[in-house]
């Protein structure tokens, strides 16, 4: 069953939830209403124990063209900030994607620019169509990144490449995103669904609580220095129930 509200479609198929940015006539450009609905939907899924994988994608030719510039009409841009009307729900969405105890996947099927790219790279895994066009265009508009771009991009592609992409605002392809480590893998657009499904099929047989623990440990490794990250890993306790049958199957 698929429901659509405020430009966000939700389809749940067993343990897999697909959230679709659904304003195809506007290349799924992000409005405040969309971002609030997206954040609420992701927070709802974060607490749904029946869902183990969340896929975020876009309808039509785009993942999302980024913030709908019409939503900025009449708004004063102060110190490069687009304001809390967009920042608050967008940060809620990226926090949910990065923090929920289940695997989050960005399926970048087409155009993915600026704020949309910030949201995509908050996911655990990013898969791109080879032909997709991506870019960080903040500097073209005099708007500073505020949804995690400069924190996450540098960790994915390294300082030199991150500065290159942000300073030039140049467009790059989904295939390049995979070559640089921004994306986990890419495929021709007609094969993108199958690529993502193949990874979901490899994830689902594994132990969900242990995946959640690994996700938490990876997140803390990125958030902390090495020594404090190792200390956190050694001391962390997770509610993982021992599954003897699972181990016996591999003996």
GUNULUM-184063 format. One record per residue: residue in one letter; chain; residue number from 1; y, x, z of N, C-alpha, C in turn. Coordinates in pm, 1 decimal, m for minus. Last residue first. Example, Ala and Ser with C-alpha at 12.3 -4.5 7.8 and 13.67 -1.06 7.14 Angstrom:
REM residues 2
   type   mol   seq    n_north     n_east       n_up   ca_north    ca_east      ca_up    c_north     c_east       c_up
      S     A     2     m225.0     1285.0      708.0     m106.0     1367.0      714.0        3.0     1290.0      787.0
      A     A     1     m569.0     1319.0      780.0     m450.0     1230.0      780.0     m330.0     1320.0      780.0
//
This chain:
REM residues 251
   type   mol   seq    n_north     n_east       n_up   ca_north    ca_east      ca_up    c_north     c_east       c_up
      X     A   251    m2379.0     2822.6     1123.0    m2473.1     2922.0     1173.2    m2593.0     2935.1     1080.3
      X     A   250    m2217.1     2619.5     1052.8    m2194.8     2747.5      985.2    m2290.1     2855.6     1032.0
      X     A   249    m2281.4     2407.8     1208.1    m2296.2     2389.9     1063.3    m2280.6     2522.0      988.7
      X     A   248    m2210.2     2482.0     1461.4    m2352.2     2489.6     1425.9    m2372.1     2481.2     1275.5
      X     A   247    m1939.1     2418.4     1460.7    m1979.6     2557.8     1461.9    m2124.9     2572.6     1417.8
      X     A   246    m1954.3     2139.5     1460.2    m1880.0     2206.4     1354.7    m1921.2     2353.4     1344.2
      X     A   245    m2093.4     2092.6     1695.3    m2156.3     2057.8     1567.5    m2088.2     2128.3     1451.4
      X     A   244    m1908.1     2164.9     1892.1    m2026.9     2245.9     1871.3    m2094.0     2219.0     1737.6
      X     A   243    m1595.2     2168.1     1935.0    m1681.5     2090.0     1847.0    m1802.6     2175.2     1811.9
      X     A   242    m1361.3     2136.2     2194.1    m1470.9     2216.0     2136.8    m1562.8     2125.7     2055.7
      X     A   241    m1035.1     2022.6     2132.4    m1167.0     1993.2     2188.9    m1273.2     2075.6     2117.7
      X     A   240     m730.5     2150.2     2205.1     m833.5     2152.8     2101.4     m970.0     2131.2     2167.5
      X     A   239     m446.0     2151.0     2301.7     m551.3     2054.1     2336.9     m655.6     2043.0     2226.6
      X     A   238     m351.5     2491.6     2366.4     m349.4     2375.0     2278.7     m465.1     2281.4     2315.2
      X     A   237     m141.8     2732.6     2504.2     m260.2     2649.4     2528.5     m247.5     2523.6     2443.5
      X     A   236      m22.5     3067.9     2473.2      m17.1     2926.9     2434.1     m150.3     2857.0     2459.6
      X     A   235      m41.2     3340.1     2523.3      m28.5     3250.0     2637.8      m39.2     3102.6     2601.6
      X     A   234      m58.9     3469.8     2277.6     m159.6     3496.9     2379.8     m158.4     3393.2     2491.4
      X     A   233      169.1     3375.8     2146.3       36.7     3347.0     2092.0      m71.2     3364.7     2197.8
      X     A   232      371.5     3486.0     2306.7      358.0     3340.8     2296.9      218.0     3304.6     2249.2
      X     A   231      329.1     3756.5     2256.2      314.7     3706.1     2392.4      296.0     3554.5     2391.9
      X     A   230      389.1     3765.9     1985.4      254.0     3799.0     2029.6      228.0     3747.1     2170.7
      X     A   229      661.8     3699.5     2000.6      569.8     3613.9     1928.5      425.3     3638.9     1968.1
      X     A   228      767.6     3914.2     2135.6      768.7     3785.3     2203.9      675.9     3686.6     2134.2
      X     A   227      717.7     4110.5     1935.5      662.7     4124.7     2070.5      659.8     3991.5     2143.6
      X     A   226      850.5     4013.1     1699.3      707.1     4038.5     1704.0      653.1     4039.4     1846.5
      X     A   225     1085.8     3742.9     1768.6     1050.8     3878.7     1731.0      902.2     3900.7     1749.8
      X     A   224     1060.0     3400.2     1651.1     1072.7     3502.2     1754.2     1054.1     3640.9     1692.9
      X     A   223     1018.9     3232.2     1436.2     1135.7     3206.6     1520.2     1162.7     3319.6     1619.2
      X     A   222      781.6     3310.5     1323.5      903.3     3322.7     1243.6     1028.5     3309.1     1328.9
      X     A   221      608.8     3252.8     1530.5      614.1     3389.6     1480.1      740.8     3413.0     1398.8
      X     A   220      641.4     2977.6     1551.1      696.6     3062.5     1656.4      702.3     3208.9     1614.6
      X     A   219      506.2     2901.2     1319.2      647.8     2867.8     1335.7      712.7     2956.6     1442.0
      X     A   218      248.1     2993.3     1374.4      323.3     3049.9     1262.8      472.5     3023.5     1278.4
      X     A   217      190.2     2825.6     1592.8      193.5     2970.6     1611.3      268.9     3039.5     1497.4
      X     A   216      194.7     2570.2     1475.5      285.7     2602.0     1585.1      299.9     2753.4     1602.3
      X     A   215      m14.3     2600.3     1291.7      120.2     2570.8     1244.9      223.3     2607.1     1351.2
      X     A   214     m231.6     2639.6     1463.6     m191.2     2747.4     1372.5      m48.2     2725.6     1322.5
      X     A   213     m235.6     2384.2     1582.9     m211.0     2502.9     1664.5     m164.4     2618.9     1577.6
      X     A   212     m297.8     2226.4     1361.7     m170.6     2204.5     1431.9     m135.3     2324.5     1518.5
      X     A   211     m552.7     2328.2     1309.4     m446.8     2345.6     1209.5     m310.1     2328.5     1275.3
      X     A   210     m673.9     2233.1     1538.3     m661.3     2376.9     1521.5     m558.0     2409.4     1413.6
      X     A   209     m666.9     1954.2     1500.5     m593.1     2013.5     1612.3     m576.7     2165.2     1599.8
      X     A   208     m834.9     1938.0     1253.3     m694.0     1903.2     1260.1     m617.6     1964.8     1375.8
      X     A   207    m1050.7     2150.6     1100.0    m1025.8     2088.9     1229.8     m875.7     2066.2     1250.3
      X     A   206    m1114.8     2067.1      749.8    m1094.8     2157.3      862.2    m1047.3     2082.4      986.5
      X     A   205    m1118.9     1892.4      537.7    m1243.7     1913.4      612.8    m1226.6     1999.0      737.5
      X     A   204     m842.1     1905.8      443.1     m890.8     1792.6      521.9    m1023.2     1816.7      593.9
      X     A   203     m799.0     2137.2      281.9     m742.3     2125.7      416.7     m814.9     2021.6      500.9
      X     A   202     m914.0     2101.9       34.7     m956.8     2217.3      114.1     m909.7     2206.7      258.7
      X     A   201     m782.8     1876.8      m53.8     m928.7     1869.8      m39.0     m982.7     1988.1       40.4
      X     A   200     m526.3     1979.6      m74.9     m554.1     1877.3       26.2     m704.2     1868.6       52.7
      X     A   199     m569.4     2146.3     m295.0     m538.2     2205.4     m164.3     m562.0     2105.4      m52.0
      X     A   198     m618.4     1957.7     m492.7     m720.4     2058.6     m464.7     m695.6     2125.7     m330.1
      X     A   197     m380.3     1814.9     m498.7     m500.1     1749.3     m446.9     m608.7     1850.9     m413.8
      X     A   196     m214.9     2005.3     m620.1     m188.4     1963.0     m482.9     m312.7     1899.5     m422.6
      X     A   195     m341.0     2014.9     m874.1     m325.5     2135.4     m792.0     m305.6     2097.7     m646.0
      X     A   194     m314.3     1753.0     m965.1     m448.7     1806.9     m940.4     m442.7     1931.0     m853.5
      X     A   193      m36.2     1738.3     m992.9     m105.8     1648.2     m900.4     m243.6     1703.5     m864.0
      X     A   192        7.1     1936.8    m1193.7       59.9     1952.4    m1057.7      m12.4     1863.2     m957.4
      X     A   191      m56.3     1926.3    m1458.2     m161.6     1966.2    m1367.2     m118.1     1974.1    m1222.0
      X     A   190      170.7     1864.2    m1595.4       59.7     1769.3    m1605.2      m55.6     1805.0    m1511.6
      X     A   189      330.3     2090.4    m1543.1      361.2     1961.7    m1480.6      243.5     1865.3    m1484.3
      X     A   188      136.8     2383.6    m1469.5      206.7     2297.6    m1564.8      222.2     2157.2    m1507.3
      X     A   187      186.3     2506.9    m1133.0       98.4     2467.4    m1242.9      183.4     2392.9    m1345.3
      X     A   186      201.5     2728.9     m848.6      260.7     2639.1     m946.9      159.1     2609.7    m1055.5
      X     A   185      201.2     2789.2     m492.7      142.2     2800.2     m625.9      216.6     2705.6     m718.6
      X     A   184      386.3     2810.6     m286.1      249.3     2855.2     m265.4      179.6     2879.8     m398.4
      X     A   183      718.8     2929.2     m346.2      615.0     2827.9     m361.5      478.2     2890.1     m337.4
      X     A   182      833.4     3172.0     m281.5      897.4     3049.1     m233.3      797.3     2933.7     m239.8
      X     A   181      711.9     3386.8     m398.6      665.1     3346.8     m267.1      737.0     3227.3     m208.7
      X     A   180      766.3     3458.0     m659.0      848.2     3519.6     m553.5      801.4     3483.3     m413.1
      X     A   179      595.7     3303.2     m812.6      587.9     3449.1     m823.0      658.5     3516.7     m705.6
      X     A   178      689.4     3046.8     m752.5      556.6     3087.8     m706.4      540.9     3239.6     m710.6
      X     A   177      937.7     3054.7     m877.3      930.7     3025.9     m733.9      796.7     3069.4     m677.2
      X     A   176      862.4     3087.9    m1143.3      926.2     3199.4    m1073.3      919.7     3179.1     m922.2
      X     A   175      762.3     2829.4    m1188.2      672.9     2943.9    m1201.7      730.8     3065.2    m1130.4
      X     A   174      992.9     2678.7    m1158.2      885.5     2662.9    m1060.9      786.9     2778.0    m1067.4
      X     A   173     1283.5     2884.7    m1232.3     1175.1     2791.7    m1264.8     1074.8     2780.4    m1151.2
      X     A   172     1631.8     2873.1    m1138.6     1505.7     2942.4    m1161.5     1394.5     2840.1    m1177.3
      X     A   171     1983.1     2907.5    m1171.7     1864.8     2823.3    m1177.9     1741.5     2908.9    m1203.1
      X     A   170     2214.2     3069.0     m949.2     2142.9     3055.7    m1075.8     2018.4     2968.2    m1061.7
      X     A   169     2395.5     3134.3     m756.2     2368.8     2991.5     m777.4     2289.7     2968.2     m905.9
      X     A   168     2455.4     3388.0     m671.6     2473.8     3357.4     m813.7     2462.8     3209.4     m843.8
      X     A   167     2405.6     3378.5     m395.8     2535.1     3429.0     m443.3     2561.6     3390.5     m588.7
      X     A   166     2141.4     3278.6     m375.9     2252.5     3206.0     m314.4     2387.7     3249.9     m369.0
      X     A   165     1984.4     3461.5     m518.6     1980.7     3320.2     m554.3     2099.7     3243.7     m498.0
      X     A   164     2053.7     3710.3     m390.9     2065.7     3690.9     m536.1     2077.8     3542.8     m568.4
      X     A   163     1972.1     3659.1     m128.9     2114.0     3680.0     m159.1     2141.9     3658.2     m307.4
      X     A   162     1693.9     3637.7     m174.8     1768.5     3525.3     m118.6     1917.2     3538.6     m147.9
      X     A   161     1628.9     3893.7     m268.4     1614.3     3778.5     m357.3     1693.3     3659.2     m304.9
      X     A   160     1690.0     4047.6      m35.8     1752.8     4076.6     m165.2     1746.2     3955.9     m258.0
      X     A   159     1533.6     3933.6      181.6     1680.2     3934.5      181.8     1742.2     3953.7       43.9
      X     A   158     1255.3     3712.9       92.3     1314.6     3840.6      130.5     1465.3     3840.8      113.9
      X     A   157     1141.0     3466.7       51.9     1154.3     3554.5      m65.0     1213.6     3690.4      m32.9
      X     A   156     1110.6     3348.6      310.5     1015.9     3323.7      202.5     1021.3     3429.5       93.1
      X     A   155     1320.4     3421.2      467.3     1186.1     3447.7      517.9     1080.0     3429.5      409.7
      X     A   154     1535.7     3330.1      321.0     1522.8     3474.3      341.6     1383.7     3511.0      391.6
      X     A   153     1499.3     3052.8      344.3     1485.3     3118.8      214.0     1462.4     3268.6      230.6
      X     A   152     1550.9     2987.0      616.6     1415.9     2977.3      561.3     1399.2     3055.5      431.5
      X     A   151     1821.1     3037.9      666.3     1720.0     3082.2      762.1     1581.6     3086.2      698.3
      X     A   150     1963.7     2926.1      462.5     1976.4     3070.2      482.6     1876.8     3124.8      584.6
      X     A   149     1883.2     2646.4      480.1     1861.6     2730.0      362.0     1859.9     2878.4      394.8
      X     A   148     1929.0     2462.6      684.9     1825.3     2563.0      702.7     1804.2     2658.1      586.6
      X     A   147     2138.7     2297.9      635.0     2011.6     2232.7      665.6     1897.3     2333.5      671.7
      X     A   146     2371.1     2405.5      547.3     2367.8     2365.9      688.8     2238.7     2295.8      727.5
      X     A   145     2562.5     2608.1      326.2     2432.8     2552.1      364.1     2432.3     2518.4      513.0
      X     A   144     2900.1     2506.3      248.4     2807.0     2601.3      309.5     2673.1     2533.7      337.6
      X     A   143     3062.2     2446.9      m49.2     2996.0     2382.8       64.1     2893.2     2480.1      120.0
      X     A   142     3175.3     2502.3     m293.4     3250.1     2536.0     m172.1     3193.8     2468.5      m48.4
      X     A   141     3022.4     2463.5     m514.4     3100.2     2349.2     m467.3     3181.9     2378.8     m342.2
      X     A   140     2882.0     2689.9     m567.3     2956.0     2629.3     m677.6     3054.9     2524.5     m628.0
      X     A   139     2741.7     2748.1     m339.6     2865.4     2823.9     m363.9     2944.5     2768.5     m480.9
      X     A   138     2510.6     2580.6     m352.8     2616.7     2555.9     m254.3     2748.7     2622.0     m293.6
      X     A   137     2286.8     2586.0     m514.3     2418.4     2581.8     m579.5     2532.9     2556.9     m481.1
      X     A   136     1992.3     2710.2     m558.6     2080.9     2692.0     m443.5     2223.4     2700.2     m495.9
      X     A   135     1736.3     2557.1     m761.7     1851.1     2643.2     m740.0     1924.9     2608.7     m612.2
      X     A   134     1492.6     2483.6    m1018.9     1536.7     2486.9     m880.9     1660.6     2575.2     m869.6
      X     A   133     1301.1     2300.0    m1238.0     1421.9     2380.4    m1226.8     1474.9     2368.8    m1084.8
      X     A   132      961.7     2306.5    m1354.8     1065.3     2256.9    m1262.5     1183.4     2354.0    m1258.5
      X     A   131      754.1     2408.0    m1500.7      877.1     2376.7    m1573.0      990.3     2329.4    m1482.1
      X     A   130      547.4     2432.2    m1318.2      599.5     2552.1    m1382.8      736.7     2527.1    m1443.2
      X     A   129      591.6     2242.5    m1025.8      560.6     2241.4    m1167.8      620.8     2366.8    m1229.6
      X     A   128      495.5     2375.2     m707.7      595.1     2346.8     m809.5      531.6     2329.1     m945.9
      X     A   127      451.1     2334.0     m363.7      386.6     2346.6     m494.2      486.1     2300.4     m600.0
      X     A   126      467.4     2462.3      m44.4      547.8     2413.1     m155.9      469.5     2437.9     m284.8
      X     A   125      388.8     2399.3      294.4      345.5     2446.4      163.7      434.2     2383.4       56.8
      X     A   124      546.6     2305.8      505.1      452.9     2415.9      525.8      412.4     2480.3      394.7
      X     A   123      897.5     2240.4      439.0      755.6     2203.5      440.1      669.7     2327.5      460.9
      X     A   122     1144.0     2338.4      401.4     1109.1     2310.2      540.6      963.0     2270.1      552.9
      X     A   121     1178.9     2348.1      133.3     1127.8     2470.1      195.5     1110.1     2455.6      345.9
      X     A   120     1280.7     2086.9       83.1     1149.5     2127.7       32.5     1094.7     2248.0      107.7
      X     A   119     1537.1     2094.3      198.5     1435.1     2004.6      253.0     1296.2     2049.3      209.7
      X     A   118     1662.9     2281.3       34.6     1656.3     2303.9      179.1     1548.0     2219.0      242.7
      X     A   117     1644.5     2147.8     m207.4     1566.9     2270.4     m189.2     1555.5     2304.9      m41.3
      X     A   116     1826.5     1945.0     m157.9     1685.7     1909.4     m181.2     1596.0     2031.4     m164.1
      X     A   115     2062.9     2090.2     m140.1     2011.4     2023.2      m21.8     1866.4     1983.1      m36.6
      X     A   114     1977.6     2266.3     m419.5     2065.8     2274.2     m305.0     2006.6     2203.2     m183.8
      X     A   113     1753.4     2091.1     m632.7     1872.6     2172.5     m612.9     1932.8     2155.4     m473.4
      X     A   112     1522.7     2040.7     m851.7     1526.9     2053.1     m705.3     1640.2     2148.0     m669.7
      X     A   111     1358.0     1871.1    m1116.0     1481.2     1929.0    m1063.4     1481.9     1928.1     m910.0
      X     A   110     1008.8     1837.6    m1050.3     1118.3     1853.3    m1146.2     1238.7     1916.3    m1079.2
      X     A   109      817.9     1833.1     m854.7      778.0     1792.4     m988.1      885.0     1814.4    m1093.4
      X     A   108      704.1     1967.3     m585.9      830.1     1973.6     m661.2      798.4     1954.2     m808.5
      X     A   107      585.5     1863.2     m308.0      536.8     1864.2     m446.2      658.5     1852.2     m536.8
      X     A   106      551.3     2000.7        1.2      651.6     1960.3      m96.3      590.6     1973.6     m235.0
      X     A   105      362.2     1907.0      277.3      358.2     1964.9      143.2      473.8     1911.6       61.1
      X     A   104      252.8     1965.9      604.6      352.1     1902.7      518.8      359.9     1980.6      388.1
      X     A   103       m3.7     1903.4      833.4       40.4     1983.6      719.0      139.1     1903.1      635.2
      X     A   102       98.6     1839.5     1172.3       13.2     1813.8     1056.6       72.3     1888.6      938.3
      X     A   101      280.5     1804.3     1390.9      151.5     1873.0     1405.3       52.0     1837.5     1295.0
      X     A   100      618.2     1874.5     1280.0      510.7     1779.0     1307.7      375.0     1849.6     1307.9
      X     A    99      812.7     2070.0     1211.4      758.5     2064.2     1346.3      642.7     1970.7     1369.6
      X     A    98      904.2     2055.0      950.5      863.1     2185.4     1003.0      785.3     2174.0     1132.9
      X     A    97      960.3     1781.6      927.6      869.2     1847.0      833.9      815.3     1977.5      890.7
      X     A    96     1145.3     1742.5     1138.0     1017.7     1670.4     1136.8      916.7     1739.3     1045.4
      X     A    95     1354.5     1907.6     1055.1     1288.3     1933.8     1183.4     1152.7     1865.7     1188.5
      X     A    94     1430.0     1779.4      821.3     1372.7     1913.9      812.1     1301.7     1951.7      941.5
      X     A    93     1521.6     1532.6      931.6     1412.6     1536.5      834.2     1348.1     1674.7      828.1
      X     A    92     1731.1     1612.4     1097.2     1617.5     1540.0     1155.7     1497.2     1548.1     1062.6
      X     A    91     1895.5     1718.9      902.3     1834.9     1809.0     1000.7     1719.6     1741.3     1074.0
      X     A    90     1964.6     1481.5      771.8     1894.8     1587.3      698.3     1827.5     1684.1      794.1
      X     A    89     2103.6     1332.4      967.8     1971.9     1286.9      921.0     1895.2     1395.0      845.5
      X     A    88     2327.4     1522.3     1010.7     2240.3     1474.9     1118.4     2105.8     1425.6     1065.9
      X     A    87     2455.3     1567.7      759.2     2389.1     1676.3      832.8     2289.4     1624.4      936.2
      X     A    86     2575.5     1329.6      676.1     2462.8     1383.2      601.3     2384.6     1485.9      682.3
      X     A    85     2754.5     1283.5      877.1     2693.2     1166.9      813.8     2573.2     1207.5      728.7
      X     A    84     2871.2     1523.6      952.8     2753.4     1477.1     1026.8     2683.8     1359.3      961.2
      X     A    83     2970.9     1733.1      672.3     2988.1     1635.6      778.0     2859.3     1580.5      834.6
      X     A    82     2982.2     1941.2      500.4     2983.3     1808.0      440.3     2986.3     1698.1      544.8
      X     A    81     3184.2     2227.7      549.9     3084.4     2135.4      603.4     3096.3     1998.4      538.1
      X     A    80     3382.8     2409.3      487.5     3261.6     2409.7      406.6     3155.3     2312.3      451.5
      X     A    79     3593.2     2345.1      655.0     3519.0     2469.9      677.9     3384.5     2471.8      605.5
      X     A    78     3557.3     2018.3      556.8     3626.2     2106.4      650.9     3538.5     2227.1      679.4
      X     A    77     3614.7     1788.8      321.8     3523.9     1900.6      346.7     3599.5     2001.5      432.0
      X     A    76     3659.7     1448.9      362.4     3724.3     1578.2      371.4     3620.5     1684.4      405.5
      X     A    75     3564.4     1202.3      132.1     3534.6     1274.2      256.2     3602.2     1410.9      252.4
      X     A    74     3602.4     1091.1     m113.9     3691.9     1049.8       m7.3     3667.7     1118.5      124.2
      X     A    73     3268.2     1136.0     m198.2     3399.5     1089.8     m243.2     3482.3     1040.6     m125.0
      X     A    72     3013.9     1192.8     m130.3     3116.4     1278.4      m70.8     3256.9     1233.5     m108.5
      X     A    71     2859.1     1031.7     m278.6     2862.4     1002.1     m135.2     2965.2     1088.3      m62.8
      X     A    70     2870.3     1146.8     m525.0     2948.2     1024.6     m504.4     2959.3      990.6     m356.9
      X     A    69     2686.3     1347.8     m512.4     2826.8     1385.3     m494.4     2917.3     1263.3     m477.4
      X     A    68     2399.6     1340.1     m343.9     2474.1     1257.8     m438.8     2623.1     1282.8     m416.1
      X     A    67     2239.1     1649.3     m294.9     2326.6     1545.3     m239.9     2397.2     1470.8     m352.9
      X     A    66     1969.3     1693.7     m532.5     2051.5     1733.4     m419.0     2136.9     1618.1     m371.2
      X     A    65     1800.2     1599.2     m720.3     1911.1     1680.4     m769.5     1999.7     1731.6     m656.5
      X     A    64     1456.4     1614.4     m645.1     1588.5     1559.0     m612.8     1694.5     1655.6     m664.2
      X     A    63     1244.3     1613.6     m834.1     1219.1     1606.3     m690.0     1345.0     1545.6     m629.5
      X     A    62     1263.1     1429.5    m1141.9     1320.9     1517.1    m1040.2     1248.2     1502.9     m907.0
      X     A    61     1175.4     1242.6    m1320.1     1195.6     1379.5    m1369.9     1238.3     1477.6    m1262.6
      X     A    60      985.5     1027.8    m1105.0     1044.6     1056.3    m1234.9     1059.0     1204.4    m1264.3
      X     A    59     1034.4     1077.8     m757.4      993.1      989.6     m866.5     1061.7     1030.6     m996.2
      X     A    58      918.0     1355.3     m558.0     1022.6     1273.4     m616.6      968.8     1189.5     m730.7
      X     A    57      757.4     1419.0     m235.6      780.4     1441.4     m377.8      892.4     1351.5     m427.2
      X     A    56      559.6     1528.3       25.0      694.3     1483.8      m10.4      719.0     1517.7     m156.3
      X     A    55      277.3     1448.8      209.4      325.6     1503.1       83.0      462.5     1442.9       54.6
      X     A    54      107.2     1521.8      496.4      222.9     1448.4      445.4      273.4     1519.8      321.1
      X     A    53     m202.1     1483.4      654.9     m125.4     1556.3      553.9      m13.0     1465.8      505.4
      X     A    52     m296.9     1311.2      846.1     m315.8     1454.9      868.3     m237.3     1540.6      770.0
      X     A    51     m277.9     1009.5     1023.1     m227.5     1087.2      909.3     m239.4     1235.8      940.3
      X     A    50     m349.5      902.9     1260.7     m441.7      881.9     1148.8     m401.4      962.3     1025.3
      X     A    49     m146.6      940.6     1441.8     m263.8     1027.0     1451.9     m360.6     1011.4     1336.0
      X     A    48      180.0      947.5     1396.7       66.3      868.2     1351.0      m57.0      958.0     1346.5
      X     A    47      407.8     1090.9     1445.5      339.2     1032.5     1559.8      217.3      950.2     1524.0
      X     A    46      493.6     1160.5     1194.1      462.9     1267.8     1289.1      383.4     1215.1     1407.8
      X     A    45      561.5      917.9     1082.4      436.3      980.5     1041.2      395.3     1092.1     1136.9
      X     A    44      812.4      883.8     1206.9      704.7      786.5     1227.8      569.3      848.5     1193.3
      X     A    43      949.9     1098.3     1099.6      928.0     1094.1     1244.6      818.0      994.6     1279.9
      X     A    42      955.4     1019.2      831.3      883.5     1140.9      870.7      855.2     1142.9     1020.3
      X     A    41     1115.0      786.9      851.6      978.8      779.1      798.4      896.5      899.5      841.3
      X     A    40     1356.6      891.7      947.9     1281.4      794.5     1026.8     1137.1      783.7      982.3
      X     A    39     1429.3     1060.6      732.0     1407.9     1114.6      866.5     1324.2     1019.7      950.7
      X     A    38     1453.9      870.7      525.1     1358.2      980.4      515.5     1325.9     1035.7      653.6
      X     A    37     1663.9      713.0      621.1     1533.1      652.3      600.5     1424.7      759.6      593.2
      X     A    36     1866.5      907.7      622.5     1827.5      841.8      747.8     1690.5      777.0      734.9
      X     A    35     1870.1      969.5      348.4     1835.5     1072.8      445.3     1796.3     1012.2      579.2
      X     A    34     1950.2      726.5      231.4     1819.9      786.1      199.2     1776.8      885.4      305.2
      X     A    33     2205.8      702.1      342.5     2103.9      600.9      370.6     1963.6      654.5      342.6
      X     A    32     2341.7      925.2      233.2     2318.6      914.6      377.5     2208.6      815.3      411.7
      X     A    31     2154.2     1027.6      m61.6     2263.9      956.5        3.1     2240.0      956.3      153.6
      X     A    30     2051.0     1250.0     m308.0     2039.9     1211.4     m167.1     2167.5     1145.8     m115.9
      X     A    29     1906.3     1168.6     m622.4     2014.8     1230.2     m545.5     2022.0     1167.3     m406.7
      X     A    28     1710.2     1104.9     m807.7     1676.0     1102.8     m664.7     1780.7     1174.7     m579.0
      X     A    27     1831.0     1079.4    m1050.7     1755.3     1202.1    m1024.2     1729.3     1218.5     m874.5
      X     A    26     1912.5      821.5    m1069.1     2011.8      917.5    m1020.7     1947.3     1051.6     m988.5
      X     A    25     1686.8      689.7    m1143.8     1801.4      681.1    m1235.6     1912.5      778.2    m1196.5
      X     A    24     1515.2      726.1     m921.6     1494.9      803.5    m1044.4     1612.6      800.3    m1140.5
      X     A    23     1499.6      732.6     m630.0     1619.2      686.9     m703.2     1615.9      755.0     m839.5
      X     A    22     1299.5      806.8     m417.1     1285.3      707.7     m522.6     1419.0      648.3     m566.3
      X     A    21     1089.8     1036.6     m285.8     1232.2     1013.0     m305.2     1244.9      928.2     m431.0
      X     A    20      799.2      947.6     m117.6      860.4      972.9     m247.5     1009.0      940.0     m243.8
      X     A    19      534.4     1054.8       68.4      671.4     1006.4       80.2      743.5     1046.1      m48.2
      X     A    18      206.2      990.4      134.7      296.8     1041.7       31.9      432.0      973.8       47.5
      X     A    17      m42.2     1081.3      360.7       77.2      998.7      339.3      163.9     1066.1      234.3
      X     A    16     m381.9     1081.9      419.2     m274.6     1142.9      339.7     m161.7     1043.0      319.0
      X     A    15     m599.4      961.5      535.5     m530.3     1064.4      612.9     m412.8     1128.5      541.1
      X     A    14     m552.4      665.0      358.0     m634.0      731.3      458.6     m553.0      835.7      534.4
      X     A    13     m271.8      671.5      212.0     m408.5      658.3      164.0     m498.8      735.5      258.9
      X     A    12       41.6      533.6      202.8      m57.5      596.0      290.4     m195.5      564.5      236.5
      X     A    11      357.1      573.1       77.3      222.8      529.4       42.9      124.7      605.7      130.5
      X     A    10      693.1      494.8       63.5      585.5      546.7      147.9      453.5      486.0      103.9
      X     A     9     1007.2      578.8      m74.6      879.7      507.2      m87.8      775.2      575.5       m2.0
      X     A     8     1347.2      538.2      m41.7     1233.2      614.9        7.1     1108.4      527.6       m3.3
      X     A     7     1566.7      380.7      m96.6     1537.6      492.0     m186.2     1424.7      581.9     m140.4
      X     A     6     1560.2      183.4      102.2     1671.6      277.8       96.4     1639.1      401.2       12.7
      X     A     5     1212.0      148.6       79.6     1334.3      107.0      147.4     1436.9      218.8      136.4
      X     A     4      897.3       47.0      m18.1     1016.9      118.4      m61.9     1137.4       62.1       11.8
      X     A     3      546.9       95.9       29.1      669.1       25.8       65.5      787.5      111.1       24.9
      X     A     2      220.9       54.5      m88.1      344.5      131.7      m98.3      462.6       44.1      m59.1
      X     A     1     m120.4       84.9        0.0        0.0        0.0        0.0      124.4       87.8        0.0
//
